[in-house]
């Protein structure tokens, strides 16, 4: 018996160890998942996996389901009524009687209100489609800018690591010169202090790069265990690149949203303004009346049938509709003013972005020249330092300026393409998906 218990215990231990190893392996696999993302992949990920874009897509479907109001308004309306009633008239004894009625009505005239409601729902659908396009462009902009920032940071990390390698060469060179009595240990100390500064810069860059990739994963709808590796480089600048992106204010997404909002208020004002027009229905009913309606026929359970035309004017509702019509006219005027302001603001922002891009192109060209000049100056300083003409501070200054110019160039490229993505979002229309 003891042998069997020990044997069973051994089996349980082995089973537990096996499960633990499988779990550890699966956990390791989750951590090891890495997605290599290129700039051109962003639009596909945002469209398929971004939750905000998916929500806007579902909102479009919801608004699409509401269309067709005018056609549905002419469908017969059916209603059924059944009840049990107690009734007493004068000195007569209490009577109890069941009643029921089935009625069908058909819309003949609504004063055009159904037609206006149909138009409103179509505009609601148009607004939802515009908002979907705007949501997609906004999330894509965030993804692109996060990607470009991560790309710039990775280049800055490479730049810093190269600076650290070159700085180690300077440290060894300074130590040799100090050992030969050519210079003091101060040169070595200053390069070692610069090493510490570069180490801190690298830690900060790594942290910022990691945080940016996490943010990029949010835009792309990726899970926490899916690590991202950005691939590719900044595109080459081409002439007249800015001129290829045109702004059509009438089709700009923000402007279209304001247009639809203004149209909806305008249609609602017309709809509420027709409160005084009657509602006309063709109706037919069949059933047993209630005691309180038709006492004699109800007692005998006579079945009634009726048909006719009914005209209804809700005067009480008309007062409220008249107020709503006035309110919606003010809303329409408000939306029209906002539309005018938005169109002007979009045009001004378009001009600002294009000006920024032209300035950044000039800065990139200057930065390219600066990097080349700084590289030549660094090599010249290194040669003179080796010959004893220049001292340690001269070499450190040339060294720092060279890598600083390289980092500035990376930042200019990042700023240029970040601004360009903003211009692309601004100039995108409802069909740019």
N, C-alpha and C positions, 0 to 999 in steps of 0.2 A: 504493500500500500504506500509506504514511504517512497519506494522507488518510482511508482507511478506519479506521485505528487511532484517529486523532483524532476521527473521527465517532462511533466506538463509545465512546470515552471520554466525549464530551459527553453521549451518551445515558445512560451509567451515572451521571454526575453529576446529570443532571436527574431520573433515577429515584430516586436517593438523597435528593435534596432533597424530592421529592414524598412519599416514604415518611416522611421526618422530619416534614413538615408534617402529614401525616395522623396520625402518632403523637402529635404535640404537641397536635393538635386533640382527639384521643380522650382524652389525658391531661387536657386542660383540661375536657372534658366530665365526666370522673370526678370532678374536684375541684369541679365546679360543681353536682353533684347535691345538692339540699337537700330534706329531707323536713320538711314542716310537720306537727307532731304536736300534737294536742289531748289533753286529759286523758282523754276518753272513748275515744280510739284505743288507749290503753295495753293494755287487756285483750286486744284483737284481736292486737296485735303479739306480746305475751308468749305467747299460746296458739299462734300459728302459727310464730313464728320463734325463740323462746328455746330454746337447745340443752338446758338442764337439764330444761325441761318436756317436750321431745321425748323425752329419755332416759327420763323417768318414764312417759311414754305407752307407749313400747316395752316397758318393764318390765311394765306391766299386760298387754300383749298376750302377753308371755312366760309370765306366771303363768296367764293364761286358757288357754293351750295345754296346761298341766299338769292342768287339771281333767278330770273324767270318769274318774278312776282306778277307781272301783268298777265301772262298766260294762265297762271294758277288762279288768278282772281275770277276768271270766268268758269271755273269748275263748280259744279253744284255743291252747295253746303248742306250736309245732312245732320239732323239732330234728332234725338230720341228722349222722351220724358216719361217717367213712370212714377206713380206715387200712391199713397194711401191717406185718405182724408177723413176726419170727423167733422160733422157739420150739424148745426141746430138752428132752426129758424122759428122765432116766436115761441108758441106753446107746443110745438111739435116735438116729438121725441128725438133724441140724438141719433143721427144717422152716420154710418161709416161706409165708405165706398172707395174702391180703387179707381185710378184713372191712368190713362196713358195717351201718348200722342207721338206721332212720327211726322217730321216736317222736312221738306226740301225747299231750298231757295236758290235762286240763280241771279247773279249780279247782272244788271242791265246798264246801270249808270252810277258813277261815283264822282262825277264832276272833274274827272281827270286826275284824281288823287292817286289812283293805282298806277297810272302811267308815270307820274312823277316819282312815286316810291320805287318803281322799277328802274328809273334813271338813277336815283340815289344809290341803289344797290349796285348798279353797274359802276358808278363812280367809286363806291366803296371798294369794289374789286380792283379797279384801276389803282386806287390809292394803296391797297395792300400789295399789289405787284410792284409799285414804285418803292414802297417801304422794304419789300424783300430785296430788291436790287440794291437799295441804299444800305441795308443791313449786311448784305454780302460784300459790297465794296468797302464798308467800314471794317468788317472783320478781316478782309483780305489786306487792307491797308495796315492794320495792326500786325498781321502775320508777316507782311513784307518788311515792315520797319523793324520788327524784332529780329527777323532773319538778317537784315543788313547790319543791325547793331551787333549781332552775334558774330557775323563775318568780320566786321571791323575789329571787334575785341580779340578774335582768334589771331588776326594779323598783328595786332598790338602785342599779344602774348608771344608770338614768334619773334617779333622785333625785339622785345625785352629779353627773351632767351638768347638771341644772337648777341645782344649787347652784353649780357652776362658772360658769355663765352669769350668775347673779345676783351672784356674787362679782366678776366682771369689771365689772358696773355699779357696784358699791361702789368698785372700784379707780379707775374714771374719776371718780366723784363725789369721792373723797378727793383725787385729783390737782387737780381744779378748786378745791376748798376750800383746798388748800395753795397753789395759784397765786394765789388771791385773798387769801391771808394770814389766812384764818379759822382754819386749823389748821396743824399742822406736818406734815412728811413722814412722821412716825411712823405716822399712820393708813394711808397708802398702803403702807408697809412691812409692816404687820401683815396687811393683806388680801392682799398678795403672798405672804407666808409661808403664809397659809391656802390660797392657790391651789396652792402646792407640796404641802401636805398632802392636798388634794383629788385632785391628780394621782396621788399614791401610792396613795390609797384606790381610785381608778378602775383602776389597773394591777392591784392585788390582786384586785379584784372581777372584772375581765375574766378573769384567770387562773383563778380559782375557778369562774367560770361555764363556761369552756371545759372544764375538767376534769370538771365535773358532767355536761355534755352527752355527753362521751365515756363516762362511766359509764352514763348513760341508754341510750346506743347499745348497750352490752353487754347490758343487760337486754332490750332490744327485738330483739336479734339482727341489728343492722344492721352493714354492712361499714364499713371505715375511711373510705372515700371518701364515704359518705353522711352529709352534715352534717345536723344537726337544728336546727330552729327551733320553739321552743315557742310555741303560740298559745293565746289565751284569757286568762282572769283567775281570781282566786280566786272561788269561788262565794259568793253572799250567804248570811249566816248566817240560819237560820230557827229559830223557837222550837221547843222540845222535840225538837231534831234528835238529841240524844244518846239520848233515850228510844226512838227508832224502831229503834235497833240493839240487839237482844236477845241475851243469852247463854244458849244451851242447853248446859249442861256435858256432858250425855250425848252430844251430837252434835258437840262441839268436836273439831277434827281431831287435836290432840295427844292428847287423851283417848282418841279412837277408836283411835289407833295403839297406845297402851298396852293397851287392852282386847283388841285382836287378838293382841298379843304374849302376853298372859296366857292367852288361849284356846288358842293354839298349844302353849304349854308344857303346859297341862292335857291336851290331846288326845294329845300325845306321851307323857306319863306313863301314860295309859290304854293306849296302843298298846304301849309297852315292857312294861307290867305284865301283858300277856297272853302272855308267853313260854312259859308252861307248856301253853297250848292247842295241840293238834296241827294240822298242816297235812294236809288230806285231798285227794287228787287221783284222778281217774279217768284211767287211762292205757292206751295201746295202742302196741305197737312191732312192727316187721317188719324182718328183715334176716339177714345171715350173721354168726354169732358169731365172736369172735377165738379163736385157738388156746389162749390162756391161760384163757379162760372155759369153752369147750366143745370139747375137743380132737378128739373123734371126729366130731362133727357139723360142726366147722369144716373138717376135712380133706375130708369128703365134700361140703362146700359146701351143706349142708342149710339151707334158709331157715326161719327161726323166726318165729312170730307169737305174740304174747302180749297179754293184756288183763287188767285188774284194777283194784283200788282200792289206793292206797298211802297210808299214814299215816306222817307224819314228825314227830319231835320232836327239835329240835337242842338237846341239853342243854348243850353247850359254849357255844353262843350265848346260851342262857337266862341264864347267870351274868352275861354282859355286859349283856343287856337288863334284868335286874333292877337292876343298878347304874345304868343309864341312866334307868330309871323313877324311882328315888329322886332322881336328879339333876334330872330334869324337874319333879318335885313341888316341889323347893326353888326352881327357876326360876319356877314358877307363883306360889308365895307371894311371891317377890321382885317379880315383875311386878305382883302385886296391891297390894303396898305402894307401888310406884312410881306405880301408877294412882291410888291414894288421894291421894298427895302431889301429883301433877300436877293432879288435879281441884281440890284446895284452892288450889294456886298459880295456876291459871287464874282461879278466882273472885277471888282477891286482886288479880291484875293487872288484871282487868276493872274492879274497884272503883277501882284507882289511876288507870287511864286516864280513867275517867269523871270522877273528881275533878279531874284535870289539865285536862280539857276545860272543866269549869265554871269553873275558875280563869282559864283563857285567855280565855273569853268575857268575864269581868269585866274582864280586862286590856285586851281589844280595845275594850270600851266606854269605859274610862278613856282609852285611847290616842286614840280618836276625838275625845273632848273636849279632850285635851291638844293635839292638832294644831290644832284650831280656836282655842284660847286662845293658843297660841304664834304662830299666824298673825296674830291681832289684835295681839298684843304686838309682833311684828316690824314691822307696818305703822305702829303708833304710834311705835316707836323710830325708824323711817326718817323719819317726818314731823318728829320732834323733832330728829333729826340734821340734816335739811335746814335747820331754823330755827336751829341752833347751840345748842340746849338740851342735846342728848346729844353725847358724843364718840365717837371711833372704837371703843374697846374695848366701849362699851355696844352699839353697832350689831353688832359682830362676835359678841358673846355672844348677842344675840337671834337673830341669823342662824343661828348654830350650833345653838342649842337647837331652833329650828323644824325644821331638817332632821334633827336627831337624833331628835326625836319622830316624824317621818315614817318614819325608818328603823326605829325601835322598833315602830311599828304594822305595818310590813311583816313584821318578824320574828315578831310575835305571830300574825298571820294564817298565816304559814308553819308555826309550831309547832302551831297549832290543827289545821290540815288534815293535817299529818304525824301527829299523835297520833290523829286520827280514822281515818286509813287503818290505823294499827296496831290500833285497836279493831275495825275492820271485818274485818281478818285474823283477829284472835283469836276473833271471834264467828262466823266463817264455818264452815259444815258441809261434809260431803263432797259435797253437791250444789251448792255455790256455785261455779260455774265459768262 
